[in-house]
Amino acid sequence: NWSVQLYAENIWDKYAVTGVRSSRAFIQTVSDENGDPVTVRRYYQDVLRPREIGLRFVYDFEL
């Protein structure tokens, strides 16, 4: 049994933020190797994957 599937994800190639981590809880001060304070900020955005178009082929071996 063969099957073929045409698929498309994010067809308009839209740039969109799907999640953000930006609260002050993710900002902290740590010490470097000399004991001096260093501010560490963890800020990032999750974005949609770029446009993806393809064919998917599946073969069922009927085991």
N, C-alpha and C positions, 0 to 999 in steps of 0.2 A: 504494500500500500504506500503510494506516494501522495504527498500533499504539498502544495505551494501556496505561500501566503505573501501578499504584498503589504507592506506596512510603512507608515510614516509617523514620526514623532516630531512635535514642535515644527509643524510644516511651514509656518511663517517665519521661522528662525527668530522668534521674539526673545529679547533679553529680559528676564524677569527674576527678581529676587524672591526666593521661596522660603527663606529663613534667615534670621539675623541673631547673632550673639553680641550684645553690646552693653549689657548692664554693668554697673560699677562693681558688682560682685566678681567680675572677671578681670579686674585691675588690682594688682598687688605689688608690693615692694619687696624685693629680695636683695641679697648681698652678692656682689661679685667676688672674684678670688682675692681681692684686696680688702674686703669687708665694706666697700663703698655701696651705698644704696642704689639700686637699679629698679626702675618702674617697669613692670611687665604688663602689657596690655594684650588681652586675647579678644580680638574683634575679627569677625569674619562674616561673610554672607554666603549662603547657598544660592546658587542660580540654576535655572533650567539648563539642561543639556542642549547643545546646538542641534540644528536640524539633522534628522536621521531618516533616511529613506532606504529601503532595501527589500530584498526577497528572502524569504525563509523557506528552505526545503526540508521536508521531514520524510524519512523512510521508516516504516514500521516493519521490523524484522519478524514479528509475530513469534517470539520465543516461547 
